[in-house]
């Protein structure tokens, strides 16, 4: 009599135990890695099995284990062992031997059942695999203490405007587009400032030609004439200020990263979106293979029960066929899981590289705007200095205003006679 098939096997646990988790463990800070860079650059030794090297946008080399997703800035030594998950060979799949021990090549059912009941340490969110909280080794940040894009945008975010979710990479792209819009609005603000300066210069120049108080005389008249002249000079200064604002502040803000910038962002978006679609397709393949395995296991269980109650003489042969199909279904599931993990690894690598590139672009944008806003303040200070120089001659003449001298000059020019009247004689 054949042993009964163990019904307690949980197919979801089978699936989850097969799907590899993304685990990014930073072993060394970039500073330490940079100090070892010269030695690594001349190291022609092959990497340990399962390890691949990549280069960040800053030119830093880092290493990724394709199986465990471990990431480190330090070159792994040849003694490092890469965790491998071999595919089950034909006729030795745990999905067949764990259900029936009638063949000599099979493992005991109890051993296979223990292997299938490995604890679930990961979960799938929108087709991406993440570790469960508190399970597995603690993940370390790729760039500690830097709040880098490559560390904080792995999961999807719920859209506050609806029920859909927004990918973490999409959030980064929206930040770039928002930065472009802010840059455009700053240029518009400077343009309004230029218009004010131009209008101010025009009004100052017009006011300097006013005939008001034109007949003032003496030292006060000289000071008044100089004050009116200073308005004309000040108008010229403000006109030059407005011209420099246009060429040195407004225009650079408008032309920084032109129309091609949005096209480049679309390329990033399409590339990462395509990888997510591929990942979703691989995940669907895993789900399909998991269901197929469950169906084959159920069919094997039914045929095993039929053999026990001897409902058919062909049951033994049917069991062998069912076992072969179960074995094939298990191998198919393992193959689908491997393809899924390879696709997820590719998405992971591109996410790190592209997010760091977007981070670099944002730093460049902020520094560019900072540079030209500082140019605005420099021009403003220069304008104030020129205006001050225009006022200084006026100040000097006002200090020299002398009421007594003005009276003397006016009297000399307008006197009618200096002989005073006397008393009348009889």
C-alpha positions in Angstrom: 0.0 0.0 0.0 1.3 3.4 -1.0 1.7 6.2 1.5 -1.0 8.9 1.4 -0.3 12.3 -0.3 0.4 15.0 2.3 -2.5 17.5 1.9 -0.9 20.1 4.1 1.5 21.5 1.5 0.6 25.1 1.0 1.1 26.1 -2.7 1.3 29.8 -1.9 4.2 28.9 0.5 5.8 26.9 -2.4 5.6 30.0 -4.6 6.8 32.5 -2.0 9.7 30.3 -1.0 10.8 30.3 -4.6 10.6 34.0 -5.3 13.9 35.7 -4.4 13.8 38.9 -2.3 15.5 42.1 -3.2 18.0 42.7 -0.5 20.4 45.7 -0.8 23.1 45.4 1.9 25.6 48.2 1.7 28.8 46.9 3.2 31.0 49.9 2.8 30.5 53.6 2.5 31.5 55.3 -0.9 34.4 57.1 0.8 35.9 53.8 1.7 35.3 52.5 -1.8 37.0 55.5 -3.4 40.1 55.0 -1.3 40.3 51.4 -2.7 39.5 52.4 -6.3 43.1 52.5 -7.6 43.7 49.0 -6.4 40.5 47.8 -7.9 41.1 49.5 -11.2 44.2 47.3 -11.7 42.6 44.1 -10.4 42.1 41.9 -13.4 41.0 38.9 -11.3 37.5 37.5 -12.1 34.6 38.2 -9.8 33.2 35.4 -7.7 30.2 33.5 -9.2 27.0 35.5 -9.2 28.6 38.9 -8.8 28.5 41.7 -11.5 30.0 45.2 -11.4 28.3 48.4 -12.4 29.2 52.1 -12.5 27.2 54.8 -10.9 26.6 58.2 -12.7 29.3 59.7 -10.4 31.8 57.1 -11.8 31.8 55.0 -8.7 32.0 51.2 -9.2 29.7 49.0 -7.2 28.9 45.3 -7.2 25.6 43.4 -7.2 25.0 39.8 -6.4 22.5 38.6 -9.0 21.1 36.0 -6.7 20.8 37.6 -3.3 20.6 41.3 -4.6 23.4 42.2 -2.1 25.0 45.4 -3.1 28.4 46.7 -2.0 30.9 49.3 -2.9 33.8 47.0 -2.0 35.0 44.4 -4.5 33.9 40.9 -3.3 36.8 38.5 -2.7 37.1 35.3 -4.6 36.3 33.4 -1.4 32.8 35.0 -1.4 30.1 32.4 -2.2 27.1 33.6 -4.2 23.9 31.9 -3.1 22.6 29.7 -5.9 19.3 28.1 -6.4 19.8 25.2 -8.9 16.9 24.1 -11.1 15.5 20.7 -10.1 16.8 18.0 -12.5 14.5 15.7 -14.3 12.9 12.9 -12.2 14.2 14.4 -9.0 11.8 17.3 -8.5 10.5 17.8 -4.9 7.1 18.5 -6.4 6.9 14.8 -7.4 8.9 13.1 -4.7 7.3 15.0 -1.9 4.0 13.5 -2.9 5.0 9.9 -3.6 7.9 7.8 -2.4 7.3 4.7 -4.5 10.4 5.2 -6.7 14.0 4.6 -5.7 15.2 8.0 -6.8 12.7 9.9 -4.7 13.4 11.6 -1.4 11.4 10.6 1.6 8.1 12.5 1.7 8.9 14.0 5.2 12.2 15.5 3.9 10.5 17.1 0.9 7.7 18.4 3.0 10.1 20.2 5.3 11.9 21.7 2.3 8.6 23.0 0.9 7.6 24.6 4.2 10.4 27.2 4.3 9.1 30.3 6.1 7.7 33.0 3.8 10.1 36.0 4.0 8.8 38.2 1.2 5.7 39.6 -0.3 4.7 40.9 -3.8 3.3 44.5 -4.2 2.3 45.4 -7.8 4.5 42.5 -9.1 7.6 43.6 -7.2 9.0 41.4 -4.4 9.8 42.9 -1.0 10.9 41.4 2.3 8.4 41.1 5.1 9.0 43.5 8.0 11.5 42.0 10.5 12.4 39.1 8.2 15.8 38.5 6.7 19.0 40.5 7.1 18.5 44.2 7.8 18.8 46.3 4.6 21.4 49.1 4.5 21.1 52.3 2.4 23.1 52.6 -0.7 24.1 56.2 0.2 23.7 56.6 4.0 22.9 60.1 5.4 22.5 61.6 1.9 18.7 61.1 1.4 19.5 59.8 -2.1 16.8 59.1 -4.7 18.2 55.6 -5.1 17.2 54.7 -1.5 13.7 55.9 -1.0 11.5 55.4 -4.2 11.2 51.6 -4.5 7.5 51.2 -3.7 4.5 52.6 -5.4 2.6 55.6 -3.9 -1.2 55.9 -3.8 -2.5 58.7 -6.0 -4.3 61.2 -3.7 -6.6 62.2 -6.7 -7.8 58.6 -7.3 -7.5 55.0 -6.5 -4.6 54.3 -8.8 -1.0 54.1 -7.6 2.0 56.0 -8.8 5.3 54.3 -9.3 8.2 55.6 -7.2 10.1 56.4 -10.4 7.1 58.4 -11.6 7.4 60.6 -8.5 11.0 61.3 -9.4 10.0 62.3 -13.0 7.2 64.6 -11.6 9.9 66.3 -9.5 11.9 67.0 -12.6 8.9 68.4 -14.5 8.0 70.5 -11.5 11.5 71.9 -11.3 11.3 72.8 -15.0 8.1 74.7 -14.3 9.5 76.5 -11.3 12.5 77.6 -13.4 10.1 79.0 -16.0 8.1 80.9 -13.4 11.3 82.4 -11.9 12.2 83.6 -15.4 8.7 85.2 -15.7 9.2 86.9 -12.3 12.5 88.4 -13.4 10.8 89.5 -16.7 8.2 91.5 -14.6 11.1 93.0 -12.6 12.7 94.1 -15.8 9.5 95.8 -17.0 9.3 97.7 -13.7 12.9 98.8 -14.1 12.3 99.9 -17.7 9.2 101.9 -16.7 11.0 103.4 -13.7 13.9 104.5 -15.9 11.5 106.0 -18.4 9.7 108.0 -15.8 12.9 109.2 -14.2 14.2 110.4 -17.5 11.0 112.3 -18.2 10.9 113.8 -14.7 14.5 115.1 -15.1 13.3 117.3 -17.9 10.6 118.9 -15.9 10.6 122.8 -15.8 9.5 122.9 -12.2 11.5 125.2 -10.0 13.7 126.1 -13.0 14.1 129.7 -11.9 15.6 128.9 -8.5 18.8 130.9 -8.1 22.1 130.9 -6.2 23.7 128.0 -4.4 20.3 126.3 -3.9 19.5 126.7 -7.6 22.8 124.9 -8.4 21.9 122.0 -6.0 18.4 121.8 -7.5 19.8 121.6 -11.1 22.2 118.9 -10.0 19.4 116.9 -8.4 17.4 117.0 -11.6 20.4 115.9 -13.6 21.0 113.0 -11.2 17.5 111.7 -12.1 18.6 111.5 -15.7 21.8 109.6 -14.8 19.9 107.3 -12.4 17.5 106.5 -15.3 20.4 105.4 -17.4 21.7 103.2 -14.5 18.3 101.5 -14.2 18.0 101.0 -17.9 21.4 99.3 -17.9 20.3 97.2 -14.9 17.2 96.0 -16.8 19.3 95.0 -19.8 21.7 93.1 -17.7 18.8 91.3 -15.9 17.6 90.1 -19.3 20.9 88.8 -20.6 22.4 87.5 -17.4 19.4 86.2 -15.4 16.2 85.9 -17.4 17.6 84.4 -20.6 19.7 81.8 -18.9 16.8 80.7 -16.8 14.6 80.3 -19.9 17.2 78.5 -22.0 18.6 76.1 -19.4 17.6 72.6 -20.6 15.4 73.4 -23.5 12.8 71.2 -25.2 15.1 68.2 -25.4 15.0 67.9 -21.6 11.4 66.7 -21.7 12.2 64.2 -24.5 15.0 62.8 -22.4 12.7 62.4 -19.4 10.2 60.5 -21.6 13.0 58.2 -22.6 13.8 57.5 -19.0 10.0 57.0 -18.3 9.5 54.6 -21.2 12.6 52.6 -20.3 11.7 52.0 -16.7 8.0 51.5 -17.6 8.9 48.8 -20.1 11.0 47.0 -17.5 8.0 47.1 -15.1 5.8 45.7 -17.9 8.3 42.9 -18.4 8.3 42.3 -14.7 4.5 42.2 -14.6 4.5 39.7 -17.5 7.1 37.5 -15.7 5.0 37.7 -12.5 1.9 36.6 -14.4 4.0 33.7 -15.8 4.9 32.7 -12.2 1.3 32.8 -11.1 0.2 30.7 -14.1 2.9 28.2 -13.4 2.0 28.1 -9.7 -1.6 27.4 -10.6 -0.5 24.7 -13.1 1.6 23.1 -10.3 -1.4 23.2 -7.9 -3.6 21.5 -10.5 -1.0 18.8 -11.2 -0.5 18.2 -7.4 -4.3 17.9 -7.0 -4.5 15.4 -9.9 -1.7 13.4 -8.4 -3.5 13.4 -5.0 -6.7 12.1 -6.7 -5.0 9.3 -8.5 -3.1 8.3 -5.3 -6.4 8.0 -3.5 -7.8 6.0 -6.3 -4.9 3.6 -6.0 -5.5 3.2 -2.3 -9.1 2.1 -2.8 -8.2 0.2 -6.0 -10.8 1.8 -8.2 -8.8 1.2 -11.4 -6.1 -1.2 -12.5 -4.6 1.6 -14.6 -4.1 3.9 -11.5 -0.5 2.9 -11.0 0.4 3.9 -14.5 -1.7 7.1 -14.2 0.2 8.0 -11.0 3.5 7.7 -12.9 2.2 10.0 -15.6 0.8 12.4 -13.0 4.1 12.4 -11.2 6.0 13.2 -14.3 3.6 16.1 -15.1 3.9 17.3 -11.5 7.7 17.2 -11.8 7.5 19.2 -15.1 5.1 21.7 -13.5 7.5 22.2 -10.6 10.4 22.7 -13.0 8.4 25.1 -15.0 7.6 27.1 -11.9 11.3 27.2 -10.9 12.2 28.4 -14.4 9.5 31.1 -14.3 10.7 32.3 -10.9 14.3 32.4 -12.3 13.1 34.5 -15.3 11.1 36.7 -12.9 14.2 37.3 -10.7 16.4 38.1 -13.7 13.9 40.7 -14.9 13.6 42.2 -11.4 17.4 42.4 -11.1 17.5 44.3 -14.4 14.8 46.7 -13.2 16.6 47.1 -9.9 19.9 47.9 -11.6 18.3 50.4 -14.0 16.3 52.0 -11.1 19.6 52.6 -9.2 21.4 54.1 -12.1 18.6 56.2 -13.5 17.4 57.6 -10.1 21.0 58.7 -9.4 21.1 60.3 -12.8 17.9 62.2 -12.0 19.4 63.2 -8.7 22.4 64.6 -10.4 20.2 66.6 -12.8 18.3 68.1 -9.9 21.5 69.2 -8.2 22.6 70.8 -11.4 19.3 72.7 -11.7 19.4 74.0 -8.2 23.1 75.1 -8.5 22.3 76.8 -11.9 19.4 78.8 -10.5 21.4 79.7 -7.4 24.3 81.0 -9.6 22.0 83.3 -11.6 20.0 84.5 -8.6 23.3 85.5 -7.0 24.0 87.4 -10.2 20.8 89.3 -9.7 21.8 90.4 -6.2 25.2 91.4 -7.6 23.7 93.6 -10.3 21.3 95.0 -7.7 24.2 96.0 -5.4 26.0 97.6 -8.4 22.9 99.6 -9.2 22.8 100.9 -5.7 26.4 101.8 -5.8 25.9 103.8 -9.1 22.8 105.5 -7.7 24.8 106.5 -4.6 27.5 108.0 -6.8 24.8 110.0 -8.6 23.6 111.4 -5.3 27.0 112.4 -3.9 27.4 115.5 -6.0 23.9 116.6 -4.9 24.8 116.0 -1.3 28.0 118.1 -1.8 26.1 121.1 -3.3 23.4 120.9 -0.6 26.1 121.2 2.0 27.4 124.3 0.3 24.0 126.0 0.2 24.5 129.4 2.0 21.4 131.6 2.5 23.5 134.6 3.1 25.4 134.2 -0.2 22.2 133.5 -2.1 20.8 136.7 -0.7 23.9 138.7 -1.7 23.8 137.4 -5.2 20.1 138.1 -5.5 20.4 141.6 -4.1 23.3 142.5 -6.4 21.3 141.4 -9.4 17.9 142.8 -8.4 18.7 145.9 -6.2 16.8 149.1 -7.0 18.9 151.5 -5.0 20.9 151.7 -1.8 20.1 155.4 -0.8 17.7 155.4 2.1 15.0 158.1 2.6 15.6 160.9 5.2 13.4 163.4 7.1 12.0 166.4 5.3 13.5 169.8 6.1 11.4 173.2 6.3 
